[in-house]
Amino acid sequence: MSFQSPFHQGLRQFPMTLLLLAVCVGVWLLQLIVGVDVTHPSNQALLIWGANFLPYSIGDAPWRMVSSLFLHIGLLHLMFNMFALYYFGQVAERMFGSVHLLLLFLWSGIGGNVLNNYLGWQDWLDGHPPVLSAGASGGIMGIGMALLVTAIFKTPINQIMLNSRSLFMIMGINLLYGFFVGNIDNAGHVGGAVTGAILATIYIIQYRHNCQNASRVFPKYSSTLNTNTVLPLQRGYFKPSAVNGKIALLGYIATMLVMGWVYSELHAAYIAMFANTPRLLF
C-alpha cells in the first residue's frame, strides 16, 4: 500500500470540507492582498465583500445571504470557524456525503441569515439601527446540530455512530457562549442550528427508508431497522450517500420554500416602507 499524506487522505475522504475551508481562507487572503485590514476590517470593507446587512440583504442584494457565509470579521473569527468547520465537516461528509454536506452548510447558513434578518427587521421597526453580520458559523452550527440529532436517534449512517453526550456539550457551549459575549450573531447560530436539526431529521427518515428497501434485497440485513445495528453499506446497491432519495430532495425543496417565503415577506415589507423614498443601494 502506497503512503498517502494527510492532505491526500483528506481529499479522498472529505473533499467538500476542504473546499469550503479553502473558499473561506481564500476570501480572507484576497482581502489581505488588496489591502483590507483583515484583523479589524471596517464596516465599509465588509459591505464591499458581501456581508449580510439588513437594508441590503432584503433589498437589492439577496445574494448577501450566501456571500456572507464565506466572509469573516478578523483573523480570530476565521480561525475559530475554520477549526469548527473542519471538526464537524469531516465527520458529516463521511456520514451524509459531499453533496449533502454542501447543501446542509448552505441551507443552514441561509436559515441563520433569514432568522437574523427577521429579528433585525423587528428591531429596526422598534427604532434600533441594523447591524451587519458575516461568517460561516450559521452553516457550521447546522452541521453540528445535524450530527447531534443523528447521535440522539442512534442512527449509524454510513456505519458511523456518534456520541450524543459529547456533541450535546459542544453544541450547548457554542450556543450559550454567544449570549454571554457581545457582538455575536445569536440569531444566525440558532437559525442555523434549527435548520440543521430539520435536515438531519429528514436524513434519518430517508436513511431508514433506504434501509427498509435494502432489507428486501438483502434479507439478512433486515435487523438494521434496529437503530443499534449498523447497515453494511456496499457499493452496488447504495448510492455514494446513504441519505440520497426523494425524501431528502423534497426536504430541501420544502425548507427552501419556507425560507424563501419568509424572505419574500421581509422584502415586500422593505419595498413598501421605502416605496416613495430612495432605497439604500451599494
MIPALUM-622422 format. One record per residue (C-alpha): x, y, z; residue in one letter. Coordinates in pm, whole numbers, plus 50000, padded with zeros to 5 digits. Layout:
> X;Y;Z;a .
...
END
This chain:
> 50000;50000;50000;m .
> 50148;50335;49896;s .
> 50188;50610;50153;f .
> 49941;50896;50136;q .
> 49985;51228;50311;s .
> 49710;51352;50544;p .
> 49615;51606;50276;f .
> 49566;51337;50011;h .
> 49369;51127;50257;q .
> 49150;51428;50326;g .
> 49091;51482;49955;l .
> 48968;51125;49929;r .
> 48755;51121;50243;q .
> 48619;51475;50285;f .
> 48693;51689;49977;p .
> 48392;51920;50021;m .
> 48502;52011;50372;t .
> 48845;52106;50239;l .
> 48684;52302;49954;l .
> 48469;52504;50196;l .
> 48776;52572;50410;l .
> 48971;52679;50101;a .
> 48699;52922;49988;v .
> 48674;53088;50331;c .
> 49051;53117;50367;v .
> 49080;53227;50004;g .
> 48839;53516;50058;v .
> 49043;53625;50360;w .
> 49367;53607;50158;l .
> 49214;53810;49875;l .
> 49118;54078;50125;q .
> 49474;54077;50255;l .
> 49617;54108;49902;i .
> 49401;54408;49808;v .
> 49487;54591;50128;g .
> 49190;54531;50358;v .
> 49272;54539;50730;d .
> 49196;54169;50781;v .
> 49244;54180;51158;t .
> 48992;54460;51213;h .
> 48804;54517;50886;p .
> 48584;54823;50864;s .
> 48210;54801;50810;n .
> 48262;54960;50468;q .
> 48507;54687;50368;a .
> 48278;54412;50496;l .
> 47989;54554;50295;l .
> 48202;54563;49983;i .
> 48296;54197;50033;w .
> 47937;54076;50082;g .
> 47844;54094;50449;a .
> 47482;54037;50550;n .
> 47327;54377;50623;f .
> 46952;54405;50662;l .
> 46880;54706;50434;p .
> 47086;54550;50156;y .
> 47010;54181;50207;s .
> 46633;54218;50200;i .
> 46650;54500;49949;g .
> 46851;54481;49630;d .
> 47122;54232;49729;a .
> 46973;53897;49835;p .
> 47299;53728;49729;w .
> 47444;53851;50058;r .
> 47251;53573;50229;m .
> 47509;53336;50076;v .
> 47820;53551;50027;s .
> 47833;53642;50396;s .
> 47887;53275;50483;l .
> 48237;53287;50336;f .
> 48338;53624;50483;l .
> 48487;53665;50830;h .
> 48537;53960;51061;i .
> 48902;53930;51153;g .
> 49163;53655;51176;l .
> 49045;53507;51507;l .
> 48690;53480;51375;h .
> 48821;53294;51070;l .
> 49045;53062;51274;m .
> 48774;52959;51521;f .
> 48520;52895;51245;n .
> 48764;52701;51028;m .
> 48858;52477;51318;f .
> 48491;52405;51388;a .
> 48415;52353;51018;l .
> 48699;52101;50989;y .
> 48598;51926;51312;y .
> 48231;51888;51219;f .
> 48262;51884;50841;g .
> 48488;51582;50800;q .
> 48254;51368;51010;v .
> 47937;51497;50846;a .
> 48079;51444;50497;e .
> 48162;51081;50575;r .
> 47809;51031;50704;m .
> 47595;51226;50459;f .
> 47816;51254;50152;g .
> 47985;51553;49988;s .
> 47680;51699;49814;v .
> 47464;51675;50125;h .
> 47736;51840;50334;l .
> 47744;52134;50094;l .
> 47365;52167;50092;l .
> 47350;52130;50471;l .
> 47607;52409;50510;f .
> 47434;52642;50263;l .
> 47079;52575;50381;w .
> 47176;52620;50747;s .
> 47372;52936;50675;g .
> 47083;53084;50479;i .
> 46842;52978;50754;g .
> 47057;53159;51008;g .
> 47063;53474;50795;n .
> 46687;53459;50741;v .
> 46627;53450;51117;l .
> 46888;53722;51167;n .
> 46711;53948;50919;n .
> 46366;53867;51051;y .
> 46461;53963;51408;l .
> 46667;54253;51279;g .
> 46363;54384;51094;w .
> 46160;54377;51416;q .
> 46438;54565;51596;d .
> 46458;54816;51312;w .
> 46086;54886;51341;l .
> 46141;54944;51713;d .
> 46400;55209;51635;g .
> 46723;55010;51669;h .
> 46980;55050;51389;p .
> 47055;54740;51180;p .
> 47387;54565;51229;v .
> 47589;54366;50979;l .
> 47695;54004;51020;s .
> 47928;53762;50846;a .
> 48083;53423;50898;g .
> 48035;53053;50841;a .
> 47903;52992;51191;s .
> 47538;52954;51085;g .
> 47632;52676;50844;g .
> 47867;52520;51099;i .
> 47600;52520;51369;m .
> 47368;52346;51124;g .
> 47628;52077;51058;i .
> 47693;52029;51428;g .
> 47323;52008;51509;m .
> 47272;51755;51229;a .
> 47540;51535;51386;l .
> 47381;51575;51729;l .
> 47034;51476;51605;v .
> 47167;51164;51434;t .
> 47353;51077;51754;a .
> 47043;51128;51972;i .
> 46841;50896;51748;f .
> 47130;50645;51736;k .
> 47133;50638;51357;t .
> 47457;50486;51221;p .
> 47455;50648;50879;i .
> 47741;50510;50667;n .
> 47849;50296;50962;q .
> 47928;50596;51185;i .
> 47779;50604;51534;m .
> 47834;50928;51727;l .
> 47848;51010;52097;n .
> 47546;51225;52176;s .
> 47676;51336;52517;r .
> 47996;51495;52386;s .
> 47815;51655;52091;l .
> 47546;51793;52322;f .
> 47813;51956;52539;m .
> 47995;52106;52240;i .
> 47678;52242;52081;m .
> 47543;52368;52413;g .
> 47863;52556;52490;i .
> 47873;52713;52143;n .
> 47510;52824;52156;l .
> 47526;52959;52510;l .
> 47861;53131;52457;y .
> 47705;53386;52225;g .
> 47455;53502;52487;f .
> 47733;53595;52731;f .
> 47969;53762;52483;v .
> 47894;54072;52280;g .
> 47898;54110;51901;n .
> 47782;53752;51837;i .
> 47513;53673;51580;d .
> 47299;53457;51807;n .
> 47007;53460;51563;a .
> 47237;53325;51293;g .
> 47358;53050;51526;h .
> 47009;52950;51638;v .
> 46862;52971;51287;g .
> 47144;52758;51150;g .
> 47107;52501;51427;a .
> 46729;52474;51378;v .
> 46772;52431;51002;t .
> 47038;52166;51060;g .
> 46812;51978;51302;a .
> 46528;51977;51048;i .
> 46753;51850;50769;l .
> 46903;51584;50997;a .
> 46555;51456;51076;t .
> 46489;51432;50703;i .
> 46818;51245;50654;y .
> 46724;50995;50924;i .
> 46385;50932;50765;i .
> 46549;50888;50425;q .
> 46818;50658;50566;y .
> 46566;50431;50739;r .
> 46359;50422;50423;h .
> 46671;50316;50232;n .
> 46740;50052;50498;c .
> 46393;49908;50451;q .
> 46445;49887;50076;n .
> 46786;49726;50122;a .
> 46649;49469;50367;s .
> 46409;49348;50099;r .
> 46701;49286;49865;v .
> 46935;49157;50136;f .
> 46710;48981;50392;p .
> 46997;48907;50631;k .
> 47022;49283;50694;y .
> 46657;49317;50790;s .
> 46762;49376;51152;s .
> 46906;49712;51051;t .
> 46579;49874;51143;l .
> 46706;49825;51497;n .
> 46882;50159;51539;t .
> 47165;49996;51736;n .
> 47265;49789;51433;t .
> 47492;49921;51160;v .
> 47394;49860;50798;l .
> 47694;49747;50589;p .
> 47685;49996;50303;l .
> 47835;49834;49996;q .
> 47885;49989;49656;r .
> 47641;49846;49414;g .
> 47312;49878;49597;y .
> 47354;50213;49768;f .
> 47441;50540;49603;k .
> 47752;50727;49729;p .
> 47541;50875;50005;s .
> 47310;50666;50221;a .
> 47068;50959;50252;v .
> 47007;51006;49881;n .
> 46645;50982;49772;g .
> 46319;51160;49708;k .
> 46252;51227;50076;i .
> 46577;51421;50111;a .
> 46513;51607;49786;l .
> 46163;51709;49895;l .
> 46305;51812;50232;g .
> 46550;52051;50067;y .
> 46274;52195;49850;i .
> 46034;52238;50142;a .
> 46286;52407;50371;t .
> 46398;52642;50094;m .
> 46036;52731;50015;l .
> 45975;52821;50379;v .
> 46291;53032;50396;m .
> 46203;53189;50062;g .
> 45855;53277;50186;w .
> 45993;53448;50499;v .
> 46247;53634;50288;y .
> 45982;53745;50037;s .
> 45767;53882;50319;e .
> 46063;54082;50453;l .
> 46148;54206;50104;h .
> 45788;54313;50039;a .
> 45772;54496;50372;a .
> 46101;54673;50296;y .
> 45984;54778;49949;i .
> 45653;54903;50089;a .
> 45828;55108;50357;m .
> 46062;55279;50112;f .
> 45830;55293;49810;a .
> 45837;55673;49798;n .
> 46194;55730;49916;t .
> 46533;55644;49763;p .
> 46636;55292;49859;r .
> 46973;55203;50004;l .
> 47197;55086;49725;l .
> 47552;54963;49732;f .
END
